Amino acid sequence: MTSQKFLHLSLTSPQLALAASFDANDLSEFSRALRNGANVNLRDRDSQYTVFELACKTPGKKQFIRACMNHGAVLSEKNPDTGEYPIHLATLSFDSENLTELLNAPRIQVDQKYEDRTALFLLFGKINSDNWKYVYECVKLLLKYNANINATDENSVSPIALLVTAGDDPWRKEILDYCLQNYSVNVDY
């Protein structure tokens, strides 16, 4: 989409311009749409996510997350369709920069639960040999921002229990050692 088309769209329909500029990864036009009144918290009828939530869950969108937060993004609202909170979406992007952007917000609840699991718990449940380095960076970030390493799910399973019972890969030991050396981990599992 050309800049001229974005300008016309931004003036006639800032909300459409917001979605189009996000899809085109055009931060400048995204910002223009925000200045023209687009709302980052509106859910498009064709999507179950707001533009802010999409930014949180899409790797490489830290600047879009920042722009959304600067324009009133709601950090503590549960998605009515999925039940996820922005912290879960950013965490599951496996993008430490997206997550950092969100964690720098003063009103973020790092241990907010989604389906009785914290963001940290979700990471430990998704970790595998292909993504462990990215997930590990996100784990360290959440812990730095005081995520509770001992928060369990509805079955009283902890994130560490998920880590150690899912295999004996060398990277699992590295993550376990980091957690044990730096945090007070309950090992009653």
N, C-alpha and C positions, 0 to 999 in steps of 0.2 A: 504494500500500500504506500502510495507516495505521501510526502509530507503535506501537500495541498489537500489530498483527500482526508488525511487525518485531521487537518485544521477544520475543514468543513464538518466532518463528523463530530469533532470535539465541541464545536459551537452549536450544532443542531441536536446532537444526542451524546452528551458527555459520557453516559453510562456505556453506550455501545463503543465509543472511542476507547474507553478504559479497557474493555475486554479485548478489542482488536489490537490495541498497542501492547497489551500483555502477551497475547498470542504471537505478536511479531517481535517480542523481546525488545521493544523500543521504549526505553525508560523516559526519554525526553517527551514523547507524545503521551505516555502514561501520566507523567507529571502535569502536562497541560490539561489532560482530561480531569485530573483531580482539582486543579485550579479553577476549572470551568464548572465544578459542582458535582462531579461523579462521586458516588458513595461506595466506599470499599467494603461496606457491610451488607450491601444488597445482594440477594441471591437471585441470579438469573433463572428464569423459569425453565431453561434448558439444562441447567447444571445444579447439582446438589451442593456445590461449594460457592462461596463468595470469592471475589478476586483475591482478597486477602488470604483466605484459606488455600486457594490455588497456589499463591506465592509461597506460602509456608511449606506446602507439600512438594513443590517442584525444585529439584536441585538447581543451584546457580541463580537464585532469585533474591539474594539478600538485599539488594538495593530496592527492589520492589516491596519487600517486607518493610524496610525502613520508610519508604514513601507512604505506604499504607498506614503505618503506625503514626506517622506525622500528620495524617489526615483522619484520625479518629478510629482506627481499627479496634474492634472490641476483642480483647485478649482472653477474656474469661467466659465467653459465651460458647455453650455447647452447640454443635451443628445439629439442627433438629432432625435431619435425615440419617446421619451416620453415628451421632453420639460422640464424635471426636471433638476435642478442644484444639486450638491452635498449637499448643505445646506438643501434642501427639503427632500432628501433621508435620511440623518442622522436624521432630525427632525421626520420624519414619522416612524423611527425605534422605537420611543418612548424609546430609550436608552440614558439616560443622559450622560453616559460615551462616547458613540460614538459621541454625539453632542458636548461634551466638547472638545474632541480631535480635531474636525473640527474647533470649534470656537477659539481655541488657535492659529490657523494659522493666520499670519499677514494680509493675503490678502483676507480673507473671507468677502463676502458681505452679512450681516445678513438679509437685507431687499430685497434681490433679489426676483423678482416676477416670479412665475410659474402660468400660466393661470390667471394672474392678482391677484394673492394671494401670500402674503409673507409666510415664514415658520411659523411664529407665527399665522397667520390667518388659515393656514392649521391645526395646532394643535387644535385651538378652534373649527374648523369644525369637527374634528375627536373625540373629547372628549366624553366619556360616562361613565356610572357607573362602567364598568369593567376596564377601563384603566386610570381613572382620576388621580390616584396618580403618575403614570409614566409620563403622559402628563403634569401634574402640575410641576414636576421637570424640564421638558424640557422648559415649559413656563418661569419659573424663570430664567433658564440659558439664554434663548434668550433675556429676558429683561435686565439681568445683562450685556449682550454684546450689549446693546443699540438698540434692536429691537424696531421698532416704534409700540407702542400699538394702535395707532390711524390710522394706514395704512388700507385703505379700499379696497374692491374688486371693480369690474366694476359696481356694483350696489350701491356703496357707503355704504356698510355694513361693520361695524368694527368688530374686534375680540370680543370685549366686548358685542356688540349687539348679536352676535352669542351665546355667553355664557348665557346671561340672557333671551333670548327669547326661548331657547330650553328646558326649564324646571325649576323646583324649588327645585332640589335636594340640600341638605345641603352643599355638597362639592362645588357646584356652588357659593354659598355665600362666602365660604372660599377663593376661587380663586378671586372672585370679590373684596372682602375686601382687599386682598393682593395687587391687582392691583391699587385699589383706594388709598390705604395708601402709596404706594411706587412710584407711577408714575402719571404723569399728563394725566389723561384720559378724552377724550372728551365724554360727555354723551348725545350728541344730536342725538338720534336715535328714 
